Amino acid sequence: MESFKLLLSFSTYFFTGIVMLMAFLIIYSRITPYNEWCLIKANNEAAAIGFSGASIGYVTPLASAAINSVGLADYIIWGGVALVAQLIIFFAVFLAIPHLGQRIENNEKAAGIFLCAASICGGILNAACMSY
């Protein structure tokens, strides 16, 4: 019986995490000035690199929230905090790199790599700050 309860708890957190990740990907791609999904389908490596970094940068604190949360509602709230943090990081990079959107659309990999690195660094810092 205990194993069933553990499996139920795991499933609840895991599938909630998948739903939050999908929501993040949809929201993030709607906020950016370019369509990551279309660019990736067109084999744009800069978009794939930047979007992958944002995904890792989101999932890292989401994993920390799963470990440290006191309940499902707490987990979801911290998932929202991680989403906002990644959007702030995107806008900071957008302001720091002139014409970021156009550079990503033009498949300039340096822009995608920098966005990726900033997203992952921000996600690691965010995750560390969630370990209370």
C-alpha positions as CSV (number, residue, x, y, z in Angstrom):
1,M,0.0,0.0,0.0
2,E,2.8,2.4,0.8
3,S,4.3,1.8,-2.7
4,F,1.0,2.8,-4.2
5,K,1.0,6.0,-2.3
6,L,4.5,6.8,-3.4
7,L,3.7,6.0,-7.0
8,L,0.6,8.3,-6.8
9,S,2.7,11.1,-5.3
10,F,5.4,10.6,-8.0
11,S,2.8,10.6,-10.8
12,T,1.1,13.7,-9.5
13,Y,4.3,15.7,-9.3
14,F,5.7,14.3,-12.6
15,F,2.6,15.0,-14.7
16,T,2.0,18.3,-13.1
17,G,5.6,19.2,-14.0
18,I,5.1,18.1,-17.6
19,V,2.0,20.3,-17.8
20,M,3.9,23.2,-16.3
21,L,6.7,22.7,-18.8
22,M,4.3,22.6,-21.7
23,A,2.7,25.8,-20.4
24,F,6.1,27.4,-20.1
25,L,7.0,26.5,-23.7
26,I,3.8,27.9,-25.1
27,I,4.0,31.1,-23.0
28,Y,7.7,31.7,-23.7
29,S,7.2,31.1,-27.5
30,R,4.3,33.6,-27.5
31,I,6.3,36.3,-25.6
32,T,9.4,36.2,-27.8
33,P,9.3,38.3,-31.0
34,Y,9.9,35.2,-33.2
35,N,8.2,31.8,-33.4
36,E,10.6,29.2,-32.1
37,W,8.5,26.3,-33.2
38,C,8.5,27.4,-36.9
39,L,12.1,28.3,-36.8
40,I,13.1,25.0,-35.3
41,K,11.0,23.1,-37.9
42,A,12.9,25.1,-40.5
43,N,16.2,23.8,-39.0
44,N,17.2,27.1,-37.4
45,E,19.9,26.1,-35.0
46,A,20.1,29.4,-33.2
47,A,16.4,29.2,-32.3
48,A,16.8,25.5,-31.2
49,I,19.8,26.4,-29.0
50,G,18.1,29.4,-27.3
51,F,14.8,27.5,-26.8
52,S,16.6,24.5,-25.4
53,G,18.5,26.7,-22.9
54,A,15.3,28.4,-21.8
55,S,13.7,24.9,-21.3
56,I,16.7,23.7,-19.2
57,G,16.7,27.0,-17.4
58,Y,13.0,26.5,-16.5
59,V,13.1,22.8,-15.6
60,T,16.1,23.2,-13.3
61,P,14.3,25.3,-10.7
62,L,11.1,23.3,-11.4
63,A,13.0,20.2,-10.2
64,S,14.3,22.1,-7.2
65,A,10.7,23.2,-6.4
66,A,9.6,19.5,-6.6
67,I,12.2,18.5,-4.1
68,N,11.6,21.4,-1.7
69,S,7.9,22.1,-1.9
70,V,5.6,21.3,1.0
71,G,2.7,20.4,-1.2
72,L,1.3,20.4,-4.8
73,A,0.1,24.0,-4.5
74,D,3.5,25.2,-3.3
75,Y,5.1,23.3,-6.3
76,I,2.8,25.0,-8.8
77,I,3.5,28.5,-7.2
78,W,7.2,28.0,-7.5
79,G,6.8,26.8,-11.1
80,G,5.1,30.2,-11.8
81,V,8.1,31.9,-10.1
82,A,10.5,30.0,-12.4
83,L,8.5,31.0,-15.4
84,V,8.6,34.6,-14.6
85,A,12.3,34.4,-13.9
86,Q,13.0,32.9,-17.3
87,L,10.9,35.7,-19.0
88,I,12.9,38.3,-17.1
89,I,16.2,36.6,-18.3
90,F,14.9,36.7,-21.9
91,F,14.1,40.4,-21.7
92,A,17.5,41.1,-20.1
93,V,19.2,39.4,-23.0
94,F,16.9,41.0,-25.5
95,L,17.9,44.4,-24.1
96,A,21.6,43.5,-24.0
97,I,21.9,42.1,-27.5
98,P,20.8,44.5,-30.2
99,H,18.4,43.0,-32.7
100,L,18.3,39.6,-30.9
101,G,15.0,38.5,-32.6
102,Q,16.4,39.2,-36.0
103,R,19.7,37.6,-35.2
104,I,17.9,34.4,-34.0
105,E,15.7,34.4,-37.2
106,N,18.9,34.8,-39.3
107,N,20.3,31.7,-37.5
108,E,23.2,33.6,-36.0
109,K,24.3,30.9,-33.5
110,A,26.3,33.3,-31.2
111,A,23.0,34.9,-30.3
112,G,21.3,31.6,-29.6
113,I,24.3,30.3,-27.6
114,F,24.4,33.4,-25.4
115,L,20.6,33.2,-24.8
116,C,21.0,29.6,-23.9
117,A,23.9,30.2,-21.5
118,A,22.0,33.1,-19.8
119,S,18.9,31.0,-19.5
120,I,20.7,28.1,-18.0
121,C,22.7,30.3,-15.6
122,G,19.6,32.1,-14.5
123,G,17.8,28.7,-14.0
124,I,20.6,27.3,-11.8
125,L,20.7,30.5,-9.7
126,N,16.9,30.4,-9.4
127,A,17.0,26.7,-8.4
128,A,19.6,27.4,-5.7
129,C,17.5,30.2,-4.3
130,M,14.5,27.9,-4.0
131,S,16.4,25.5,-1.7
132,Y,15.1,26.9,1.5
